[in-house]
Amino acid sequence: MKNCDLDFSFFTGDILTNESLQSYNTFGIGGHAHLLVKPRTAEEIVRTIQLCKATTTPYIIIGYGSNVLFPDEEYPGVVIDTKSNFHEIEEQNSVVYAQAGVSMQKAILWFLQKQFTGFSFMAGIPGSIGGCIAMNAGTNRGRIDQLLQAVTYFDGNIVQKVHYPALKDFFSYRSSLFLKNTWCVLSAEFVLDRGDVEKEKKQLQMYLQKRSLSQPLHSKSAGCFWKNPPNQSAGKILEDLGLKGYHKGNIKISEIHANFVINMGKGTCREVMEFAQEIERIVFQETNIQLEREVQLVKV
Ligand SMILES: Cc1cc2nc3c(=O)[nH]c(=O)nc-3n(C[C@H](O)[C@H](O)[C@H](O)COP(=O)(O)OP(=O)(O)OC[C@H]3O[C@@H](n4cnc5c(N)ncnc54)[C@H](O)[C@@H]3O)c2cc1C
């Protein structure tokens, strides 16, 4: 792909060439992006995707990069960064409208200020609203789909809006039709309760504290690397096999949480993939369980 192939004259946000992707994901891994763009509006996101499709240029939408693994080689297309300029949030008649780039943690503080309750289970999840919806992020106490009334998205052809209850069918465990079909989430509508805000704050603090004690929050990772098999915990399976602290080269399993794969500094995508394959082999040999990855490997 050459820059001159793409006409970005409609675009008002930043357009970066040959940008290292390492600071755009929490693993701190990845090569350069041929182009990385920071749209300011939903229309700019839509037109960027249309442009990529019309020119058969690969593209990927990212939020905070807290669940992606970028390849070591150059990404030969356009990385669309939604978190830099796309973060409006507002309330109208008790419905909260948020653009996809709003950070989940900013949204939580905003919900609290507006005296809403019922979302504390999302405390500490370091993604954007769009990324959390695509991944159906959550914990064992709840998932983001339970808070949503509607999602506006671009399916590559038209902008659509899907409402509850049809929206329910868009989600599954740590996945969604948005993720599977690479439909871009543009914004979401939340319907939240107004309840005991002090109780909500205490719960939030408790969940954050629990996280800080049970997760390696200062290490480079993408959170839980593998999904939980039905009725089981991937972390517990790995811990029971004595894999906490297991390492090879620059990559290791956290000593604090066995489902966190950590880049100890100069790790590469290739190292992470080889490491993950080895762990999956061990788990299969020992338990007959085939672990499924939660982390999204970006294909070139
Ligand atoms: C320390 C740590 C703790 C974590 N804890 C949790 C947890 O408790 N629960 C949990 O569920 N996850 C957890 N995660 C994983 C991660 O935070 C979530 O999956 C989050 O939802 C990802 O959001 P993001 O904006 O970073 O998405 P990204 O990593 O940027 O993208 C993830 C995927 O979503 C797609 N995507 C991003 N934005 C959009 C969009 N607007 N439209 C369509 N697709 C999009 C991307 O293409 C990619 O495939 C954790 C991660 C870390 C690093």
The ligand as an SDF file (V2000), in Angstrom:
LIG
                    3D

 53 58  0  0  0  0  0  0  0  0999 V2000
   -4.7860   -5.6550   33.2630 C   0  0  0  0  0  0  0  0  0  0  0  0
   -5.9580   -6.0730   32.4150 C   0  0  0  0  0  0  0  0  0  0  0  0
   -7.1250   -6.5210   33.0130 C   0  0  0  0  0  0  0  0  0  0  0  0
   -8.2180   -6.9220   32.2420 C   0  0  0  0  0  0  0  0  0  0  0  0
   -9.3540   -7.3580   32.8750 N   0  0  0  0  0  0  0  0  0  0  0  0
  -10.4290   -7.7370   32.1300 C   0  0  0  0  0  0  0  0  0  0  0  0
  -11.6240   -8.2050   32.7660 C   0  0  0  0  0  0  0  0  0  0  0  0
  -11.7410   -8.2500   33.9790 O   0  0  0  0  0  0  0  0  0  0  0  0
  -12.6490   -8.5880   31.9790 N   0  0  0  0  0  0  0  0  0  0  0  0
  -12.5800   -8.5390   30.6090 C   0  0  0  0  0  0  0  0  0  0  0  0
  -13.5660   -8.8900   29.9470 O   0  0  0  0  0  0  0  0  0  0  0  0
  -11.4590   -8.1070   29.9850 N   0  0  0  0  0  0  0  0  0  0  0  0
  -10.3930   -7.7110   30.7100 C   0  0  0  0  0  0  0  0  0  0  0  0
   -9.2450   -7.2790   30.0800 N   0  0  0  0  0  0  0  0  0  0  0  0
   -9.1730   -7.2890   28.6000 C   0  0  0  0  0  0  0  0  0  0  0  0
   -9.6000   -5.9700   27.9400 C   0  0  0  0  0  0  0  0  0  0  0  0
   -9.4430   -4.8880   28.8260 O   0  0  0  0  0  0  0  0  0  0  0  0
  -11.0570   -6.0030   27.4460 C   0  0  0  0  0  0  0  0  0  0  0  0
  -11.2360   -7.0390   26.5040 O   0  0  0  0  0  0  0  0  0  0  0  0
  -11.4730   -4.6830   26.7910 C   0  0  0  0  0  0  0  0  0  0  0  0
  -12.8310   -4.7440   26.4980 O   0  0  0  0  0  0  0  0  0  0  0  0
  -10.7210   -4.3690   25.4990 C   0  0  0  0  0  0  0  0  0  0  0  0
  -11.0330   -3.0330   25.1300 O   0  0  0  0  0  0  0  0  0  0  0  0
  -10.0210   -2.2050   24.2210 P   0  0  0  0  0  0  0  0  0  0  0  0
  -10.6200   -0.8830   23.9270 O   0  0  0  0  0  0  0  0  0  0  0  0
   -8.6760   -2.1850   24.8280 O   0  0  0  0  0  0  0  0  0  0  0  0
  -10.0470   -3.1110   22.9140 O   0  0  0  0  0  0  0  0  0  0  0  0
   -8.7930   -3.4300   21.9570 P   0  0  0  0  0  0  0  0  0  0  0  0
   -7.8220   -4.2800   22.6980 O   0  0  0  0  0  0  0  0  0  0  0  0
   -8.3300   -2.1960   21.3370 O   0  0  0  0  0  0  0  0  0  0  0  0
   -9.5360   -4.3510   20.8760 O   0  0  0  0  0  0  0  0  0  0  0  0
   -9.9910   -5.6610   21.2410 C   0  0  0  0  0  0  0  0  0  0  0  0
  -10.8040   -6.2080   20.0490 C   0  0  0  0  0  0  0  0  0  0  0  0
  -11.9820   -5.4080   19.8950 O   0  0  0  0  0  0  0  0  0  0  0  0
  -12.0000   -4.8130   18.5890 C   0  0  0  0  0  0  0  0  0  0  0  0
  -12.5100   -3.4510   18.7400 N   0  0  0  0  0  0  0  0  0  0  0  0
  -11.9750   -2.4270   19.4680 C   0  0  0  0  0  0  0  0  0  0  0  0
  -12.7350   -1.3290   19.3430 N   0  0  0  0  0  0  0  0  0  0  0  0
  -13.7750   -1.6540   18.5350 C   0  0  0  0  0  0  0  0  0  0  0  0
  -14.8900   -0.9450   18.0210 C   0  0  0  0  0  0  0  0  0  0  0  0
  -15.1140    0.3430   18.3010 N   0  0  0  0  0  0  0  0  0  0  0  0
  -15.7620   -1.6080   17.2150 N   0  0  0  0  0  0  0  0  0  0  0  0
  -15.5770   -2.9170   16.9030 C   0  0  0  0  0  0  0  0  0  0  0  0
  -14.5200   -3.6400   17.3370 N   0  0  0  0  0  0  0  0  0  0  0  0
  -13.6320   -3.0100   18.1530 C   0  0  0  0  0  0  0  0  0  0  0  0
  -10.5590   -4.8380   18.0960 C   0  0  0  0  0  0  0  0  0  0  0  0
  -10.5010   -4.8430   16.6870 O   0  0  0  0  0  0  0  0  0  0  0  0
  -10.0410   -6.1170   18.7240 C   0  0  0  0  0  0  0  0  0  0  0  0
  -10.4200   -7.2400   17.9480 O   0  0  0  0  0  0  0  0  0  0  0  0
   -8.1450   -6.8620   30.8320 C   0  0  0  0  0  0  0  0  0  0  0  0
   -6.9710   -6.3960   30.2210 C   0  0  0  0  0  0  0  0  0  0  0  0
   -5.8770   -5.9990   30.9950 C   0  0  0  0  0  0  0  0  0  0  0  0
   -4.6350   -5.4890   30.3250 C   0  0  0  0  0  0  0  0  0  0  0  0
  1  2  1  0
  2  3  1  0
  2 52  2  0
  3  4  2  0
  4  5  1  0
  4 50  1  0
  5  6  2  0
  6  7  1  0
  6 13  1  0
  7  8  2  0
  7  9  1  0
  9 10  1  0
 10 11  2  0
 10 12  1  0
 12 13  2  0
 13 14  1  0
 14 15  1  0
 14 50  1  0
 15 16  1  0
 16 17  1  0
 16 18  1  0
 18 19  1  0
 18 20  1  0
 20 21  1  0
 20 22  1  0
 22 23  1  0
 23 24  1  0
 24 25  2  0
 24 26  1  0
 24 27  1  0
 27 28  1  0
 28 29  2  0
 28 30  1  0
 28 31  1  0
 31 32  1  0
 32 33  1  0
 33 34  1  0
 33 48  1  0
 34 35  1  0
 35 36  1  0
 35 46  1  0
 36 37  1  0
 36 45  1  0
 37 38  2  0
 38 39  1  0
 39 40  1  0
 39 45  2  0
 40 41  1  0
 40 42  2  0
 42 43  1  0
 43 44  2  0
 44 45  1  0
 46 47  1  0
 46 48  1  0
 48 49  1  0
 50 51  2  0
 51 52  1  0
 52 53  1  0
M  END
$$$$
